[in-house]
Amino acid sequence: MYTLSMIIYNDTLSQFKDDVINNMVVDKLLAKLRENGLQGGTPNEIRSWYNSLRFMKDVLDTPDIPGETYVAVEYNIPQTSKRVDFMILGKNEHKEDTIVIVELKQWGKVSKVDDASLHSIMSDLSTNEPVAHPSYQAYTYKVLISNYCDDVKIHSENLIPCAYLHNLGEHYRGVIEDELYSDWVEEAPVFLSHDALKLRNFIKQYIKLKSDTNEALYAINEGKIKPQKSLQDAIDSMLCGNEEFKMIDEQAVAYDKIMNAVKAGLEDDKKHVVIISGGPGTGKSVLAINVLAECISKLRVNASYITKNMAPRKCYSKLLARGNAKKEVNLAKAICSPYFLANAPKNSLDVGIFDEAHRMQKSPYMYYGKDMLEDAIYASKVSIFFVDDDQRITVNDCYTEGTIIEYGKKANAVVHKPFRLVSQFRCGGSDGYIAFLNNTLGIEDTANFKVNKKDFE
């Protein structure tokens, strides 16, 4: 069992304002990170704290928001390495505990990725790569807190997400609030550089009274993690076109990249190869099932989730079928093993979704094809590979991101730039813990030569 999360800074609003004025808040953030062996505190992150927290101090510097409310900065979301920038806890007009979640960005410029990437956006600070839309980030953080924090007594309706882009000028409003992002902006309004008073009034709608204690923040920080939603309900609802099994941050960005490639592959005469890499627990399978659901229920194309490992195939089939044997038979083609690839005609699959692609093999034992990876690309109009270069189960597991690129080029396919998932979802300590394991096992030298036992029970 692992602990839920950690709030790096937590104090009253009055103390927060004093700490910002006295240049103490960054020192306190860094001290807490070091004390708990957490990663963070890079020069860019420190600059963002100095800048963004001063903006938040100005927004909250009003007698209309009681100084006895509580502020939390850098909340580490359970089972991930993602952190919520800013939260303020108080009571609403009905005397119910309410938390406003604020995603802070220092962006000075934004542009759409294209007219299809509804989760992603480009910014001047994103190094030419798309990132998650801040309203989408804030909304998913609300969902994660609602779904994973077992002890949180705050109703989902009293978790209020928003985004504050304090450096973004008014002329970018049409981009950041484009109709493409309307679902997320409606859930989590976005405020720009001239909107400080609007953001203050927004917060005042929900935070009207002081908090009796910071018990709600304590529950978020110290409570137990609930298991993820039942895959039975989540996957079944996704196949019906719903999105209860939420993706977060780079998962959503990877999803947009995949779906753009799928649509391009269905429209042109070329094969397309997409590679998503990531370590254990980074959400590759969650992403794969979301893609499967989209392809079958919305695009209505011939798509299959394919993995050599029998355990997830059985698990997903039973959960989707809800114990109905006939439905389970109907799912045999949607969720299947790669052994059929040996005899599959060219492009017989519109979309092949290959999970644990590093475990595919060359003519092993019961596989009668020439090469499982080569056959996968041959059989699929669009082939999507989820791979972990560092994971090997047997000596026959022989594929990597590099070999997939090589095979794709050999097949004259359009090989899209690989996308890497990095956020850990299944371990306390997240990236720091993985770095500790890599160092201990001699995979690579890292600064994490010991693990903080306080993250575990």
Solvent accessible surface area in square Angstrom, and as a share of the most:
residue,aa,sasa,rsa
1,M,148,0.66
2,Y,53,0.20
3,T,49,0.28
4,L,5,0.02
5,S,17,0.11
6,M,37,0.16
7,I,3,0.01
8,I,5,0.03
9,Y,12,0.04
10,N,57,0.29
11,D,44,0.23
12,T,36,0.21
13,L,0,0.00
14,S,53,0.34
15,Q,67,0.30
16,F,0,0.00
17,K,34,0.14
18,D,68,0.35
19,D,5,0.02
20,V,4,0.02
21,I,105,0.53
22,N,95,0.49
23,N,75,0.38
24,M,84,0.38
25,V,6,0.04
26,V,2,0.01
27,D,76,0.39
28,K,74,0.31
29,L,0,0.00
30,L,41,0.20
31,A,60,0.47
32,K,62,0.26
33,L,0,0.00
34,R,137,0.50
35,E,114,0.51
36,N,7,0.04
37,G,50,0.48
38,L,33,0.16
39,Q,89,0.40
40,G,24,0.23
41,G,11,0.10
42,T,75,0.44
43,P,94,0.59
44,N,102,0.52
45,E,38,0.17
46,I,42,0.21
47,R,132,0.48
48,S,29,0.18
49,W,9,0.03
50,Y,86,0.33
51,N,65,0.33
52,S,6,0.04
53,L,3,0.01
54,R,96,0.35
55,F,75,0.31
56,M,0,0.00
57,K,31,0.13
58,D,80,0.41
59,V,2,0.01
60,L,0,0.00
61,D,68,0.35
62,T,12,0.07
63,P,134,0.84
64,D,79,0.41
65,I,2,0.01
66,P,29,0.18
67,G,20,0.19
68,E,90,0.40
69,T,0,0.00
70,Y,42,0.16
71,V,0,0.00
72,A,1,0.01
73,V,1,0.01
74,E,13,0.06
75,Y,1,0.00
76,N,27,0.14
77,I,0,0.00
78,P,1,0.01
79,Q,25,0.11
80,T,1,0.01
81,S,31,0.20
82,K,49,0.21
83,R,46,0.17
84,V,1,0.00
85,D,28,0.14
86,F,0,0.00
87,M,0,0.00
88,I,0,0.00
89,L,0,0.00
90,G,0,0.00
91,K,29,0.12
92,N,16,0.08
93,E,113,0.51
94,H,129,0.58
95,K,145,0.62
96,E,79,0.35
97,D,47,0.24
98,T,1,0.01
99,I,0,0.00
100,V,0,0.00
101,I,0,0.00
102,V,0,0.00
103,E,7,0.03
104,L,19,0.10
105,K,33,0.14
106,Q,39,0.17
107,W,17,0.06
108,G,27,0.26
109,K,122,0.52
110,V,9,0.05
111,S,54,0.35
112,K,68,0.29
113,V,50,0.29
114,D,53,0.28
115,D,114,0.59
116,A,43,0.34
117,S,2,0.01
118,L,59,0.29
119,H,3,0.01
120,S,1,0.01
121,I,0,0.00
122,M,43,0.19
123,S,12,0.07
124,D,71,0.37
125,L,106,0.53
126,S,10,0.07
127,T,115,0.67
128,N,138,0.71
129,E,56,0.25
130,P,20,0.13
131,V,46,0.26
132,A,7,0.05
133,H,0,0.00
134,P,0,0.00
135,S,0,0.00
136,Y,4,0.02
137,Q,18,0.08
138,A,0,0.00
139,Y,33,0.12
140,T,1,0.00
141,Y,4,0.01
142,K,31,0.13
143,V,21,0.12
144,L,15,0.08
145,I,0,0.00
146,S,35,0.23
147,N,38,0.19
148,Y,25,0.10
149,C,5,0.03
150,D,71,0.37
151,D,56,0.29
152,V,23,0.13
153,K,175,0.74
154,I,18,0.09
155,H,113,0.50
156,S,46,0.29
157,E,130,0.58
158,N,23,0.12
159,L,2,0.01
160,I,20,0.10
161,P,6,0.03
162,C,0,0.00
163,A,0,0.00
164,Y,2,0.01
165,L,0,0.00
166,H,4,0.02
167,N,66,0.34
168,L,0,0.00
169,G,16,0.15
170,E,82,0.37
171,H,147,0.66
172,Y,40,0.15
173,R,51,0.19
174,G,58,0.56
175,V,41,0.24
176,I,0,0.00
177,E,65,0.29
178,D,36,0.19
179,E,140,0.63
180,L,41,0.20
181,Y,0,0.00
182,S,41,0.27
183,D,86,0.44
184,W,16,0.06
185,V,25,0.15
186,E,144,0.64
187,E,78,0.35
188,A,0,0.00
189,P,40,0.25
190,V,7,0.04
191,F,18,0.07
192,L,1,0.00
193,S,35,0.22
194,H,140,0.63
195,D,3,0.02
196,A,37,0.29
197,L,118,0.59
198,K,121,0.51
199,L,0,0.00
200,R,51,0.19
201,N,78,0.40
202,F,21,0.09
203,I,0,0.00
204,K,52,0.22
205,Q,103,0.46
206,Y,63,0.24
207,I,1,0.00
208,K,86,0.36
209,L,71,0.35
210,K,109,0.46
211,S,6,0.04
212,D,112,0.58
213,T,74,0.43
214,N,47,0.24
215,E,118,0.53
216,A,9,0.07
217,L,0,0.00
218,Y,133,0.50
219,A,14,0.11
220,I,0,0.00
221,N,29,0.15
222,E,93,0.42
223,G,4,0.04
224,K,80,0.34
225,I,22,0.11
226,K,70,0.29
227,P,119,0.75
228,Q,72,0.32
229,K,86,0.36
230,S,58,0.37
231,L,48,0.24
232,Q,56,0.25
233,D,70,0.36
234,A,1,0.00
235,I,1,0.00
236,D,35,0.18
237,S,12,0.08
238,M,4,0.02
239,L,39,0.19
240,C,98,0.59
241,G,24,0.23
242,N,80,0.41
243,E,67,0.30
244,E,74,0.33
245,F,17,0.07
246,K,61,0.26
247,M,5,0.02
248,I,5,0.02
249,D,8,0.04
250,E,25,0.11
251,Q,4,0.02
252,A,0,0.00
253,V,4,0.02
254,A,0,0.00
255,Y,15,0.06
256,D,6,0.03
257,K,59,0.25
258,I,0,0.00
259,M,10,0.04
260,N,45,0.23
261,A,1,0.01
262,V,0,0.00
263,K,76,0.32
264,A,37,0.29
265,G,0,0.00
266,L,61,0.30
267,E,150,0.67
268,D,51,0.26
269,D,148,0.76
270,K,119,0.50
271,K,20,0.08
272,H,7,0.03
273,V,0,0.00
274,V,6,0.03
275,I,0,0.00
276,I,1,0.00
277,S,5,0.03
278,G,0,0.00
279,G,9,0.09
280,P,65,0.41
281,G,7,0.06
282,T,2,0.01
283,G,12,0.11
284,K,20,0.08
285,S,38,0.24
286,V,31,0.18
287,L,0,0.00
288,A,0,0.00
289,I,3,0.01
290,N,9,0.05
291,V,0,0.00
292,L,1,0.01
293,A,4,0.03
294,E,32,0.14
295,C,0,0.00
296,I,59,0.30
297,S,31,0.20
298,K,110,0.47
299,L,52,0.26
300,R,206,0.75
301,V,30,0.17
302,N,55,0.28
303,A,6,0.04
304,S,1,0.00
305,Y,1,0.00
306,I,2,0.01
307,T,2,0.01
308,K,39,0.17
309,N,51,0.26
310,M,105,0.47
311,A,67,0.52
312,P,32,0.20
313,R,34,0.12
314,K,112,0.47
315,C,56,0.33
316,Y,22,0.08
317,S,13,0.08
318,K,116,0.49
319,L,43,0.21
320,L,7,0.04
321,A,0,0.00
322,R,126,0.46
323,G,70,0.68
324,N,66,0.34
325,A,73,0.57
326,K,164,0.70
327,K,103,0.44
328,E,53,0.24
329,V,111,0.64
330,N,118,0.61
331,L,27,0.13
332,A,62,0.48
333,K,120,0.51
334,A,14,0.11
335,I,7,0.04
336,C,23,0.14
337,S,26,0.17
338,P,2,0.01
339,Y,84,0.32
340,F,82,0.34
341,L,3,0.01
342,A,30,0.23
343,N,136,0.70
344,A,14,0.11
345,P,92,0.58
346,K,118,0.50
347,N,57,0.29
348,S,43,0.28
349,L,3,0.02
350,D,44,0.23
351,V,0,0.00
352,G,0,0.00
353,I,0,0.00
354,F,1,0.01
355,D,5,0.03
356,E,39,0.18
357,A,0,0.00
358,H,1,0.00
359,R,29,0.10
360,M,5,0.02
361,Q,8,0.04
362,K,115,0.49
363,S,62,0.40
364,P,12,0.08
365,Y,194,0.74
366,M,150,0.67
367,Y,6,0.02
368,Y,190,0.72
369,G,11,0.10
370,K,147,0.62
371,D,8,0.04
372,M,0,0.00
373,L,1,0.00
374,E,55,0.25
375,D,22,0.11
376,A,0,0.00
377,I,3,0.02
378,Y,109,0.41
379,A,0,0.00
380,S,1,0.01
381,K,33,0.14
382,V,0,0.00
383,S,1,0.01
384,I,0,0.00
385,F,0,0.00
386,F,0,0.00
387,V,0,0.00
388,D,6,0.03
389,D,62,0.32
390,D,102,0.53
391,Q,44,0.19
392,R,100,0.37
393,I,106,0.54
394,T,59,0.35
395,V,150,0.86
396,N,57,0.29
397,D,6,0.03
398,C,52,0.31
399,Y,3,0.01
400,T,36,0.21
401,E,47,0.21
402,G,43,0.42
403,T,38,0.22
404,I,0,0.00
405,I,45,0.23
406,E,108,0.48
407,Y,32,0.12
408,G,0,0.00
409,K,131,0.56
410,K,143,0.61
411,A,41,0.32
412,N,132,0.68
413,A,14,0.10
414,V,52,0.30
415,V,38,0.22
416,H,54,0.24
417,K,144,0.61
418,P,41,0.26
419,F,29,0.12
420,R,134,0.49
421,L,1,0.00
422,V,76,0.44
423,S,1,0.01
424,Q,11,0.05
425,F,23,0.09
426,R,159,0.58
427,C,18,0.11
428,G,8,0.08
429,G,27,0.26
430,S,8,0.05
431,D,45,0.23
432,G,13,0.13
433,Y,54,0.21
434,I,43,0.22
435,A,15,0.11
436,F,36,0.15
437,L,59,0.29
438,N,26,0.13
439,N,41,0.21
440,T,83,0.48
441,L,126,0.62
442,G,61,0.59
443,I,88,0.45
444,E,93,0.42
445,D,143,0.74
446,T,39,0.23
447,A,92,0.71
448,N,29,0.15
449,F,147,0.61
450,K,146,0.62
451,V,46,0.26
452,N,38,0.19
453,K,166,0.71
454,K,126,0.53
455,D,19,0.10
456,F,70,0.29
457,E,133,0.60
